[in-house]
Amino acid sequence: MARDRSPRAKRIRNVVVCLRRGKPGTPGVAMILKSIFRQTGVKAKWVSEGALARALRGRVDAVVVGGGDGTMLHAAQATLGSGVPLLGINLGSLGFLTSIKADEIGRVLPGVLNGRYGLSTRSVLAARMGGIGKMWSALNEVSVSPGEGQLMVRVRVKVGGEVLTEYHADGLLVASPTGSTAYSLSAGGPLVSPKARAMVLTPVCAHAMAQRPVVVGEEEGVELSIGEGEPAAILRIDGKKVGSLSRGKKLEVTIARQVVRLMHPAGFGFYGLARQKLGWSGAAGGRNP
């Protein structure tokens, strides 16, 4: 069960910092971070995205990530299994995985470093290609989309060994609760609490109104295969192309034992974030009453 907790005693003393290069605000954010680290006595190791996994050797209390959700997804892959939490600073636009805005760093970050933070444990999806044993991990979603020259896919779906349906759509997503705020949401899928141990099957522009998103329980594995006579489809993990799903192959998706831990300021809440980001009180990114 994913959970939030707010330990107040443990200070953050050693961090790895990974900022998205090329963002207009990155140099200014780097200067602010360096100043705060000096003031709070925090030791920081600055690395590029490609060197993040190697930087976790030794004592690391947290990874400070500056960028958008794409940068956070990369950091999650690099730190998977380490147990080191990620603290995201939003240098992008929507930023569901980040918890501190760039203009809040000076006010919020010192408190976090001094122990005023919470931890959210996020489920990860495990995808395995039957027959070849290839495995992948996804924080957001596993997606199947049309191959080159194709306009749609026919994907047969089994849940818990039982046939569900054959989706005829522009694509099919298997999303985690974290991923329910991303591609799945834009495709019409439901918003799922990160505390839920579940998966969401979301068709992208299904060609039948009756083919709707389905929420799958923790104990129920999902099996995907391509329809008879259909060409190979593209397989993506968190938006990155990793291979193809061809006829005769089966892709099994389950909830992994591994988790990703996200750090956030004390008092930070998922539903408040959703309300703000989705503009449920006004325009997206607008003010709450």
C-alpha positions in Angstrom: 0.0 0.0 0.0 1.5 3.4 -1.0 1.6 5.8 1.9 2.6 9.3 2.9 4.5 10.0 6.0 6.2 13.1 7.4 9.3 12.4 9.4 10.5 15.5 11.1 13.7 14.5 12.8 16.0 13.3 10.0 17.8 16.2 8.3 19.0 15.9 4.8 22.8 16.1 4.7 23.9 14.5 1.5 22.2 15.0 -1.9 22.7 14.3 -5.5 21.5 17.1 -7.8 20.4 16.5 -11.4 19.1 19.5 -13.4 17.6 19.4 -16.8 20.0 21.2 -19.2 18.7 23.6 -21.7 15.8 24.9 -19.6 15.8 28.8 -19.4 15.6 28.8 -15.7 18.2 26.2 -14.9 21.3 28.5 -14.3 19.3 30.7 -11.9 17.9 27.6 -10.0 21.4 26.2 -9.8 22.7 29.4 -8.1 19.8 29.4 -5.6 20.4 25.7 -4.7 24.1 26.2 -4.2 23.4 29.1 -1.8 20.8 27.1 0.2 23.2 24.1 0.4 25.9 26.3 1.8 23.6 27.9 4.4 22.2 24.5 5.5 25.5 22.6 5.5 24.3 20.1 2.9 26.9 18.3 0.8 25.8 18.2 -2.9 27.1 16.2 -5.8 26.1 17.6 -9.2 25.6 15.2 -12.0 24.1 14.9 -15.5 21.1 12.7 -16.2 23.4 10.0 -17.7 25.6 9.8 -14.6 22.8 9.7 -12.0 22.8 6.0 -11.4 26.5 5.9 -10.7 26.2 8.9 -8.3 24.1 6.9 -5.9 27.1 4.9 -4.6 27.9 6.0 -1.0 25.6 7.9 1.3 22.8 9.8 -0.4 19.8 11.1 1.5 17.9 12.4 -1.5 18.1 13.2 -5.2 17.1 16.8 -6.1 15.8 16.8 -9.6 15.1 20.0 -11.6 13.0 19.7 -14.7 9.6 18.4 -15.8 7.9 15.1 -15.5 10.2 13.7 -18.2 13.3 14.4 -16.1 11.6 12.9 -13.1 10.8 9.7 -15.1 14.4 9.4 -16.1 15.6 9.9 -12.5 13.1 7.3 -11.3 14.5 4.7 -13.7 18.0 5.5 -12.7 17.3 5.3 -8.9 14.9 2.3 -9.1 15.7 -0.2 -6.3 18.0 2.2 -4.4 15.4 3.4 -2.0 16.7 7.0 -2.4 13.8 9.4 -2.6 13.4 12.0 -5.4 12.6 15.7 -4.6 11.4 17.4 -7.8 11.7 21.1 -8.6 9.4 22.0 -11.5 11.2 23.7 -14.4 8.6 22.5 -16.9 4.9 23.1 -17.3 2.4 20.7 -15.7 4.7 18.8 -13.4 2.6 16.2 -11.5 5.7 14.5 -10.2 7.5 17.6 -9.0 6.5 19.2 -5.7 8.3 22.5 -5.5 7.9 25.4 -8.0 11.0 27.2 -9.1 9.9 30.5 -7.4 9.3 28.6 -4.1 12.8 27.2 -3.7 14.1 29.8 -1.3 11.1 29.6 0.9 10.4 25.9 0.9 13.6 24.0 0.4 15.4 24.9 3.6 12.5 23.5 5.6 12.6 20.2 3.6 16.4 19.9 4.2 15.9 20.4 7.9 13.4 17.5 8.1 10.0 19.1 7.3 9.0 16.7 4.5 6.8 13.8 3.6 7.5 10.6 1.6 5.1 9.1 -0.9 5.7 5.5 -2.1 4.7 5.0 -5.7 3.9 1.7 -7.4 6.0 0.6 -10.4 4.8 -1.6 -13.3 6.8 -4.6 -14.4 6.4 -5.6 -18.1 7.7 -8.9 -19.3 7.8 -10.2 -22.9 6.8 -13.9 -22.7 9.1 -16.3 -24.5 12.2 -14.1 -24.4 12.3 -13.1 -20.8 12.9 -9.4 -21.5 11.7 -7.2 -18.7 11.1 -3.4 -18.2 10.0 -1.2 -15.3 7.6 1.7 -15.8 6.6 4.4 -13.3 3.9 5.9 -15.6 2.7 3.5 -18.2 3.3 0.8 -20.7 1.9 1.7 -24.1 1.2 -0.2 -27.3 0.8 2.0 -30.4 0.5 1.4 -34.2 3.7 0.4 -36.1 5.1 2.3 -39.1 2.4 2.9 -41.7 -0.4 1.7 -39.4 -3.3 3.9 -38.1 -4.6 1.7 -35.3 -3.9 -1.4 -33.3 -6.0 -4.5 -32.3 -4.8 -5.6 -28.9 -6.3 -8.6 -27.1 -6.4 -8.3 -23.4 -6.6 -10.8 -20.6 -7.0 -9.9 -16.9 -6.1 -12.5 -14.3 -6.1 -15.1 -17.1 -9.7 -14.2 -18.2 -10.4 -12.7 -21.6 -11.5 -9.1 -21.3 -11.8 -7.8 -24.8 -9.9 -6.9 -28.0 -9.3 -3.2 -28.1 -9.5 -1.6 -31.5 -7.9 1.8 -31.0 -5.2 4.3 -31.8 -3.2 2.8 -28.9 -3.6 1.1 -25.6 -2.1 2.1 -22.2 -1.5 0.1 -19.0 -1.0 2.9 -16.5 0.1 2.9 -12.8 -1.7 5.2 -10.4 1.1 7.7 -10.9 0.7 7.4 -14.7 -3.0 8.0 -14.3 -2.2 11.8 -14.2 -0.2 11.6 -17.5 -1.0 10.1 -21.0 -3.8 8.0 -19.6 -5.6 11.1 -18.2 -5.4 12.9 -21.6 -6.8 9.7 -23.2 -9.9 9.8 -21.0 -8.7 7.5 -18.2 -9.6 8.1 -14.5 -7.5 9.8 -11.9 -6.3 7.2 -9.4 -4.9 7.8 -6.0 -1.2 7.0 -5.7 -2.1 5.1 -2.6 -4.0 2.5 -4.6 -2.3 -0.7 -5.8 -3.9 -0.9 -9.2 -3.4 -0.6 -12.9 -5.6 1.3 -15.5 -6.3 -0.1 -19.0 -6.9 3.0 -21.1 -7.6 2.8 -24.9 -6.5 5.8 -26.9 -9.4 6.9 -29.1 -11.2 3.5 -29.1 -13.2 2.8 -32.2 -16.2 1.6 -30.2 -17.9 3.6 -27.5 -18.4 0.5 -25.3 -14.6 0.0 -25.0 -13.9 2.0 -21.9 -11.0 2.3 -19.4 -10.8 -0.5 -16.9 -9.2 -0.4 -13.4 -7.4 -3.6 -12.6 -6.7 -4.9 -9.1 -3.3 -5.5 -7.5 -3.5 -9.3 -7.8 -4.7 -9.4 -11.4 -2.0 -9.5 -14.0 -2.6 -8.1 -17.5 -1.7 -9.9 -20.7 -1.5 -8.1 -24.1 -1.2 -9.7 -27.5 -1.7 -8.5 -31.1 -4.8 -9.6 -32.9 -4.7 -12.3 -35.6 -3.2 -11.1 -38.9 -2.2 -7.7 -37.4 1.2 -6.2 -38.0 3.6 -5.6 -35.1 2.9 -2.7 -32.7 5.3 -0.4 -31.1 6.0 -0.9 -27.4 6.9 2.0 -25.2 7.9 2.3 -21.5 7.3 5.7 -20.0 7.2 7.1 -23.5 10.4 5.6 -24.6 10.4 3.1 -27.5 11.9 -0.2 -26.3 10.8 -2.7 -28.9 7.7 -4.1 -30.6 4.9 -6.5 -29.8 4.4 -8.9 -32.7 1.9 -11.6 -33.4 2.6 -14.7 -31.3 4.2 -12.7 -28.5 2.5 -12.0 -25.2 3.3 -9.0 -23.0 2.6 -9.5 -19.3 2.2 -6.5 -17.0 2.0 -6.7 -13.2 2.7 -4.5 -10.2 6.4 -4.8 -9.4 7.9 -5.3 -5.9 10.1 -2.3 -6.5 8.8 1.2 -5.7 9.8 4.8 -6.3 9.9 7.1 -3.3 9.0 10.8 -3.9 9.8 13.5 -1.3 7.7 16.5 -0.9 7.3 19.5 1.5 5.2 18.9 4.7 1.6 19.5 4.1 1.8 18.6 0.4 -1.2 16.6 -0.9 -2.1 14.7 -4.0 -5.6 16.0 -4.3 -4.6 19.6 -3.7 -2.0 19.2 -6.5 -4.6 17.7 -8.8 -7.0 20.5 -8.1 -4.4 23.0 -8.9 -2.8 21.4 -12.0 -6.1 20.4 -13.6 -7.8 23.7 -12.9 -10.8 22.2 -11.1 -11.4 25.7 -9.7 -10.5 27.5 -12.9 -8.0 27.4 -15.7 -5.3 24.7 -15.6 -2.4 26.0 -13.5 -4.7 28.7 -12.1 -5.4 29.8 -8.5 -7.4 27.9 -6.0 -10.1 29.8 -4.1 
